[in-house]
Amino acid sequence: MSQDLWIKMANLVFELEKRLSTQQVPAGITRNIDRMKTVVEEAGLLLLNPTGEAYAETRTDLEASITGSASGTLTILDVIKPIVYVSQDGRRSLLQKGVVIVGQK
Amino acid sequence: MSSTINFAIDLGTTNSLIARAGNGSVDIFKNPAGMKVTLPSVVAFRKDRILIGDKAREYVEKDPANVFAAFKRKMGTSESFFIANDGTFKTPIELSTIILQELQHFIYTGEKPESVVITIPASFDTVQSNATKEAGYAAGFKEVLLLQEPIAASLAFANKEGKAGLRGQWLVYDLGGGTFDVALVKIEDDEMKVIDHEGDNFLGGLDFDQLMITQLFVPYLEKQFGVKDLASKMLSAGGKYNKLYYQLLYKAEEAKIGLSNHPHADIEFDFTDEEGEEEEVFFTIARDDFDNIVRDKVTYSISFIRELLERNRLRSGDIAEVVLVGGSTYIPLIRSMLAEELGIVVNTSIDPTTAVVEGAAYYAGSKTSKLGGRSGAGGSTEAGVSGVQGTGGAGAKGDAAGGSKGAARGTTGTRGAGGAGASIEVKLAYQPNSREQAEYFAASVIRAPRGSRYRITRSDGGYDSGLKPVAERISEMLMLLPNTMNIFQLRLYDEKGELLDAEVPEIGIVQGMYSIYGQPLPNDICLEVDDTDNNITHLEVIFERNTILPIRKSVTKTLSRTIAKGSDDQLLINVLEGSRYSSPQSNLPIGIVSISGRQLKTDLVKGCDIDLSFEITESRDITVTAYISMIDEEFRQAFSPSSRTVNVSRMKEEVDYLYRVSQRQLDRLLQKELYEESAALQQAMNELDSIRQKLQKVSEDDVTDTKYQLDDQKRRLAKVIDASERGGKILVLKEEYFAKKERYRELLAQSGNPELLMRLEALGKEENEWMSHCSAQFLRWKIDEMDRMTWDVKRKDIGYITSLYLSYAMRPNEDYSDINEIKMLKKRGDEALTRRNPDEIVSIVYRMYELLIDKDREEEIRGTGLR
């Protein structure tokens, strides 16, 4: 499977997990999601969810939309797409920037 | 050394790109931060740093006083931009220079081009063109050639189609993210020329996204959830739904892209209504809906073409085709309306995003540089930068990775720079290990030229400090990627943005992995699984030695045999600590979960999946969870190092197995008259026998320490037996391993299967890790791995299949369970050999194997039930 398809799959798994995080879900579904994440990891991708982390303009792993005022301490309020790194020959490189919404908490 | 220019830059209003021509093809460079080919043409002057591209774009709307975009439109004017943060002015040329310099950082080959082709819109006049050239020179190029964008796109198209595609006159329709241009191009006197052009600087893909929000998303949400005046609540910075606006912009863009390929796009997002209720929004947009809202804009763009044709007294029939450029031209409506309304053939053969830079690179590849040999591809020159190399890499060194807390690393690098004899000295100080998300970094920079800037980037592309002024002491919080070695580069640039020749050591910070705060695992943690082909078990590593605790992992295994409901048979999840290369019996059992037939409500059928999760806390508590999807049941057990778990019936099986293995080995040693070695083995066997007897008296729920003591003894003896095998059995297996590897390598090379050959070579590369200390079981497992890997190739090789058949056919009939059938099989086999059909012979061999009585099963052990 090509890397593009793996990224699409990773995004879908991420979205699914995010949507379910606000509700009570049966353990079986959580388990299946964990399994899907393991498969994505086995394909060499590292998925990061930066929700709640402080935002800095030095973070080139993020594509941010800033809500409200851009001054003061900014926090990542919402993650639309996760950050995806790939491991190749023992080195990591950024494959997909995280698409996030940042603002004051 | 090439004397052609080769390098080309598309310096766009919205995005810029850089490419290089070579060997007849074009390589478009990617941004090392983010790996995209496009760099947004935006520069941000934040309080303490300069940001370029994607990061700068984020602040376009939020900090307009310090962030500048679309400055290309002002090229050649006397307008300057005031930067509120530092009170200075920047001209459009200076801002373009920054973009051009940034694009040069994309060149991963390390080349430093001195000549370049830069594209300009057809509408640029002489002053604007000269301004572009000036930006090129200021960015460090010694020679700058300009090329009109429609010509560049046409060249990309011509290269794709061959010369036949370049007849008569054609239109280049360029609709990007925020600008629109259309140009009439033709060949006159063998020269491609832009005859006329038209355009709107404020029309592009972003308009379509916004139309989707205001005309499709907002009415839907207002109607569905009774929200009033949603649009203004979304667009005001402090509005309740401001965050939603940004979410919807992404959703709109995604839907727009989706609708270019599919008739429908699904929109899905969460929405909080006025009462604060969380709602799931899901609706579908048809391409027709999208077409209806953007139709007016497309019609508007076509009106420019009509004007252009009218002005040049041309009819649609005079135009050979329309070449599409710019990301927005992927929209099917644009393609169909251009064809329908104008009746002109629409050419979509080139990539609209990269067409301009690609065409410009082809042009650059054909243009000779006036600088001669110093230009283009060969340009790894260091003109203007000379000096004597100083002493690099010395200085106080801190502890290496894994070192103690507080041992900061200090390194020094100096190198001559600027040709003036003065050398820049850089001293770095930082923690080589960190458990934080960001680590403090400091450096002192001595003798840097006035106006110098520095920049720190992380090698994986996830961090960029931006360009910051150099002071004698500089400091930065470096963002770290978790559980990995983070490599950063510090680079220095002079006033003009040229890289300074200062030697700065790489900055390496390990996050999480080797920190003394986390406890590393002293041994591998493995799971015992069945090798059903050989009826033995082997170890599969779950957590590698030195992994930092706490840790969690899930694996999915398959049931290797059916476990009947109500039976005494059991499925064992046996977690062991030790070396993954040794036998399961010699490793320390740290947790075992047994699921017996008596616990089951229904049979567990061979082949069903079992999800296993393993979790080890920092204090080494282990939790094993097994979930069997077939019966939807979860088994969970936690083990702590203080309460070791030993399964008595499993130990009995293991002791029996070890006894049989040592008996066989003892016979071999005695045959070879190796009495000294056999004495040690005999002693081990006596002890095993004594364990066997003691185990008979121990019940499964025995509360004394006896079973633990016996388990310790068993492991010690397993090691003795492992070691004694190494002398004899292992040697034979090693010979078999290497002989097979060589044979398979030849076979795969002949069969032309490079992928399998690579996998075989990869297997060989790992050999050194385990060859000297592995168990016989491990080696046999590796041989099987090679056998399996090559089986598809072997089964088609008539020579191999023939010899395999003969090895079975030569055995006496008495070795088989059914003499009549084996006789018949041998007869059929001999006939099949004459037909030389490998598949037919293989099917006979399979059956012969099944009939074989002694399948070398003396060493088998009842498995765990997992594979």
Boltz contact constraints between the chains, C-beta under 6 A:
constraints:
  - contact:
      token1: [A, 31]
      token2: [B, 611]
      max_distance: 6.0
  - contact:
      token1: [A, 31]
      token2: [B, 627]
      max_distance: 6.0
  - contact:
      token1: [A, 34]
      token2: [B, 554]
      max_distance: 6.0
  - contact:
      token1: [A, 38]
      token2: [B, 554]
      max_distance: 6.0
  - contact:
      token1: [A, 57]
      token2: [B, 51]
      max_distance: 6.0
  - contact:
      token1: [A, 57]
      token2: [B, 55]
      max_distance: 6.0
  - contact:
      token1: [A, 58]
      token2: [B, 463]
      max_distance: 6.0
  - contact:
      token1: [A, 58]
      token2: [B, 465]
      max_distance: 6.0
  - contact:
      token1: [A, 59]
      token2: [B, 479]
      max_distance: 6.0
  - contact:
      token1: [A, 60]
      token2: [B, 33]
      max_distance: 6.0
  - contact:
      token1: [A, 60]
      token2: [B, 462]
      max_distance: 6.0
  - contact:
      token1: [A, 60]
      token2: [B, 463]
      max_distance: 6.0
  - contact:
      token1: [A, 60]
      token2: [B, 464]
      max_distance: 6.0
  - contact:
      token1: [A, 61]
      token2: [B, 462]
      max_distance: 6.0
  - contact:
      token1: [A, 64]
      token2: [B, 58]
      max_distance: 6.0
  - contact:
      token1: [A, 65]
      token2: [B, 246]
      max_distance: 6.0
  - contact:
      token1: [A, 66]
      token2: [B, 62]
      max_distance: 6.0
  - contact:
      token1: [A, 67]
      token2: [B, 242]
      max_distance: 6.0
  - contact:
      token1: [A, 67]
      token2: [B, 243]
      max_distance: 6.0
  - contact:
      token1: [A, 68]
      token2: [B, 237]
      max_distance: 6.0
  - contact:
      token1: [A, 70]
      token2: [B, 62]
      max_distance: 6.0
  - contact:
      token1: [A, 70]
      token2: [B, 63]
      max_distance: 6.0
  - contact:
      token1: [A, 80]
      token2: [B, 250]
      max_distance: 6.0
  - contact:
      token1: [A, 92]
      token2: [B, 460]
      max_distance: 6.0
  - contact:
      token1: [A, 93]
      token2: [B, 460]
      max_distance: 6.0
  - contact:
      token1: [A, 93]
      token2: [B, 461]
      max_distance: 6.0
  - contact:
      token1: [A, 94]
      token2: [B, 460]
      max_distance: 6.0
  - contact:
      token1: [A, 94]
      token2: [B, 461]
      max_distance: 6.0
  - contact:
      token1: [A, 94]
      token2: [B, 462]
      max_distance: 6.0
  - contact:
      token1: [A, 97]
      token2: [B, 34]
      max_distance: 6.0
  - contact:
      token1: [A, 101]
      token2: [B, 243]
      max_distance: 6.0
  - contact:
      token1: [A, 101]
      token2: [B, 246]
      max_distance: 6.0
